[in-house]
Amino acid sequence: MAGCGLGSLIIKGNEKGPQIGAFFLNMTGAQTSGITSGTSNCKSKGGSAALTQEQETFVAANMTRLSQEAAQGSGEHLASFAEVLGCQGANASRFAVLSQEKFDFIFATEDAAGVVQRTHEVIKGNQLSCQRV
């Protein structure tokens, strides 16, 4: 299904197109805070898997720009990815730095699931406080 958030409530298709549509619905307005706080279908059964699926959808839709910005250590897509991961404030800034430092490890694969998994490893290994990891 379409992960969690408004997109999962409106879009039920599991194909790539509907999933990307669901992601963009989730990124509108105050919706991101609803996703992060768990008020938009994000803390239900399998919530952790739903969060990971949403992160994978984001990475798949933005892989080229995300990898470019991670290599630079800054950018709009990288900041959005930090938000999707629940990294806020100083943790978001540290995440950007770590994305650049650990670029070769994180993007050693072109698979979105692999990028998300490796990103989680970097976050946990460096003791960042990101609520959605």
C-alpha positions as a Markdown table, in Angstrom:
| # | Residue | x | y | z |
|---|---|---|---|---|
| 1 | Met | 0.0 | 0.0 | 0.0 |
| 2 | Ala | 0.9 | 3.7 | -0.1 |
| 3 | Gly | 3.0 | 3.7 | 3.1 |
| 4 | Cys | 1.4 | 6.1 | 5.6 |
| 5 | Gly | 0.1 | 9.7 | 5.6 |
| 6 | Leu | -2.6 | 11.3 | 3.5 |
| 7 | Gly | -1.3 | 9.4 | 0.5 |
| 8 | Ser | -2.1 | 6.1 | 2.1 |
| 9 | Leu | -5.6 | 7.2 | 3.0 |
| 10 | Ile | -6.4 | 8.4 | -0.5 |
| 11 | Ile | -4.2 | 6.2 | -2.8 |
| 12 | Lys | -4.5 | 2.5 | -2.5 |
| 13 | Gly | -2.5 | 1.3 | -5.5 |
| 14 | Asn | 0.8 | -0.5 | -5.0 |
| 15 | Glu | 2.4 | 0.3 | -8.4 |
| 16 | Lys | 5.2 | 2.8 | -8.6 |
| 17 | Gly | 3.1 | 5.7 | -10.1 |
| 18 | Pro | 0.5 | 5.7 | -7.3 |
| 19 | Gln | 3.2 | 5.3 | -4.7 |
| 20 | Ile | 5.0 | 8.4 | -6.0 |
| 21 | Gly | 1.7 | 10.2 | -6.0 |
| 22 | Ala | 1.1 | 9.2 | -2.4 |
| 23 | Phe | 4.6 | 10.5 | -1.5 |
| 24 | Phe | 3.9 | 13.9 | -2.9 |
| 25 | Leu | 0.5 | 14.1 | -1.2 |
| 26 | Asn | 2.3 | 13.3 | 2.1 |
| 27 | Met | 4.8 | 16.2 | 1.5 |
| 28 | Thr | 2.1 | 18.9 | 1.3 |
| 29 | Gly | 1.7 | 21.5 | 4.0 |
| 30 | Ala | 1.3 | 20.3 | 7.6 |
| 31 | Gln | 1.0 | 16.7 | 6.4 |
| 32 | Thr | 4.6 | 16.0 | 7.2 |
| 33 | Ser | 4.0 | 16.8 | 10.9 |
| 34 | Gly | 1.0 | 14.5 | 10.9 |
| 35 | Ile | 3.1 | 11.7 | 9.5 |
| 36 | Thr | 6.0 | 12.3 | 12.0 |
| 37 | Ser | 3.6 | 12.4 | 14.9 |
| 38 | Gly | 1.7 | 9.3 | 13.9 |
| 39 | Thr | -1.7 | 10.9 | 13.3 |
| 40 | Ser | -1.9 | 10.0 | 9.6 |
| 41 | Asn | -1.9 | 6.2 | 9.6 |
| 42 | Cys | 1.8 | 6.0 | 10.4 |
| 43 | Lys | 1.7 | 4.2 | 13.7 |
| 44 | Ser | -0.6 | 1.4 | 12.8 |
| 45 | Lys | 0.2 | -2.2 | 12.6 |
| 46 | Gly | 3.5 | -2.5 | 10.7 |
| 47 | Gly | 4.2 | 1.2 | 11.3 |
| 48 | Ser | 8.0 | 0.8 | 11.1 |
| 49 | Ala | 7.7 | -1.0 | 7.7 |
| 50 | Ala | 5.3 | 1.7 | 6.5 |
| 51 | Leu | 7.8 | 4.4 | 7.4 |
| 52 | Thr | 10.6 | 2.6 | 5.7 |
| 53 | Gln | 8.5 | 2.1 | 2.6 |
| 54 | Glu | 7.7 | 5.8 | 2.5 |
| 55 | Gln | 11.5 | 6.6 | 2.8 |
| 56 | Glu | 12.2 | 4.1 | 0.0 |
| 57 | Thr | 9.6 | 5.8 | -2.2 |
| 58 | Phe | 11.2 | 9.2 | -1.6 |
| 59 | Val | 14.6 | 7.9 | -2.4 |
| 60 | Ala | 13.4 | 6.1 | -5.6 |
| 61 | Ala | 11.7 | 9.3 | -6.8 |
| 62 | Asn | 14.7 | 11.5 | -6.0 |
| 63 | Met | 17.7 | 9.3 | -6.4 |
| 64 | Thr | 19.7 | 11.4 | -8.9 |
| 65 | Arg | 19.3 | 14.7 | -7.1 |
| 66 | Leu | 19.5 | 13.2 | -3.6 |
| 67 | Ser | 22.9 | 11.5 | -4.4 |
| 68 | Gln | 24.2 | 14.7 | -6.0 |
| 69 | Glu | 23.2 | 16.7 | -2.9 |
| 70 | Ala | 24.5 | 14.1 | -0.5 |
| 71 | Ala | 27.9 | 14.3 | -2.2 |
| 72 | Gln | 27.8 | 18.1 | -1.7 |
| 73 | Gly | 26.5 | 17.9 | 1.9 |
| 74 | Ser | 23.6 | 20.2 | 1.3 |
| 75 | Gly | 20.5 | 20.8 | -0.8 |
| 76 | Glu | 16.7 | 20.8 | -0.9 |
| 77 | His | 16.3 | 17.1 | -1.6 |
| 78 | Leu | 18.8 | 16.2 | 1.1 |
| 79 | Ala | 16.9 | 18.5 | 3.6 |
| 80 | Ser | 13.6 | 16.8 | 2.6 |
| 81 | Phe | 15.1 | 13.4 | 3.1 |
| 82 | Ala | 16.3 | 14.4 | 6.6 |
| 83 | Glu | 12.7 | 15.5 | 7.3 |
| 84 | Val | 11.3 | 12.2 | 6.0 |
| 85 | Leu | 13.7 | 10.4 | 8.3 |
| 86 | Gly | 12.6 | 12.6 | 11.3 |
| 87 | Cys | 15.9 | 14.4 | 11.7 |
| 88 | Gln | 15.3 | 17.9 | 13.0 |
| 89 | Gly | 17.4 | 20.9 | 14.0 |
| 90 | Ala | 21.0 | 20.1 | 14.7 |
| 91 | Asn | 20.4 | 16.4 | 13.8 |
| 92 | Ala | 19.3 | 17.5 | 10.3 |
| 93 | Ser | 22.5 | 19.5 | 10.0 |
| 94 | Arg | 24.6 | 16.7 | 11.2 |
| 95 | Phe | 22.8 | 14.3 | 8.9 |
| 96 | Ala | 23.8 | 16.5 | 5.9 |
| 97 | Val | 27.4 | 16.4 | 7.0 |
| 98 | Leu | 27.3 | 12.6 | 7.6 |
| 99 | Ser | 25.7 | 12.1 | 4.2 |
| 100 | Gln | 28.7 | 13.7 | 2.6 |
| 101 | Glu | 31.2 | 11.9 | 4.8 |
| 102 | Lys | 29.6 | 8.5 | 4.3 |
| 103 | Phe | 28.5 | 9.1 | 0.7 |
| 104 | Asp | 30.5 | 6.1 | -0.8 |
| 105 | Phe | 28.9 | 3.8 | 1.8 |
| 106 | Ile | 25.3 | 5.1 | 1.5 |
| 107 | Phe | 25.2 | 5.2 | -2.3 |
| 108 | Ala | 27.3 | 2.0 | -2.9 |
| 109 | Thr | 24.0 | 0.7 | -4.3 |
| 110 | Glu | 21.5 | 2.2 | -6.8 |
| 111 | Asp | 18.6 | 0.3 | -5.0 |
| 112 | Ala | 16.4 | 2.7 | -3.0 |
| 113 | Ala | 15.9 | 0.0 | -0.3 |
| 114 | Gly | 19.7 | -0.4 | 0.0 |
| 115 | Val | 20.2 | 3.4 | 0.3 |
| 116 | Val | 17.6 | 3.7 | 3.0 |
| 117 | Gln | 19.1 | 0.7 | 4.9 |
| 118 | Arg | 22.6 | 2.1 | 4.7 |
| 119 | Thr | 21.3 | 5.6 | 5.7 |
| 120 | His | 19.7 | 4.0 | 8.8 |
| 121 | Glu | 23.0 | 2.3 | 9.7 |
| 122 | Val | 24.9 | 5.6 | 9.4 |
| 123 | Ile | 22.3 | 7.4 | 11.6 |
| 124 | Lys | 22.3 | 4.7 | 14.2 |
| 125 | Gly | 26.1 | 4.3 | 14.1 |
| 126 | Asn | 26.6 | 8.1 | 14.7 |
| 127 | Gln | 23.9 | 8.3 | 17.4 |
| 128 | Leu | 21.7 | 10.9 | 15.6 |
| 129 | Ser | 18.3 | 11.3 | 17.0 |
| 130 | Cys | 16.0 | 10.9 | 14.0 |
| 131 | Gln | 12.5 | 9.8 | 15.1 |
| 132 | Arg | 11.6 | 7.8 | 12.0 |
| 133 | Val | 14.7 | 5.5 | 11.9 |
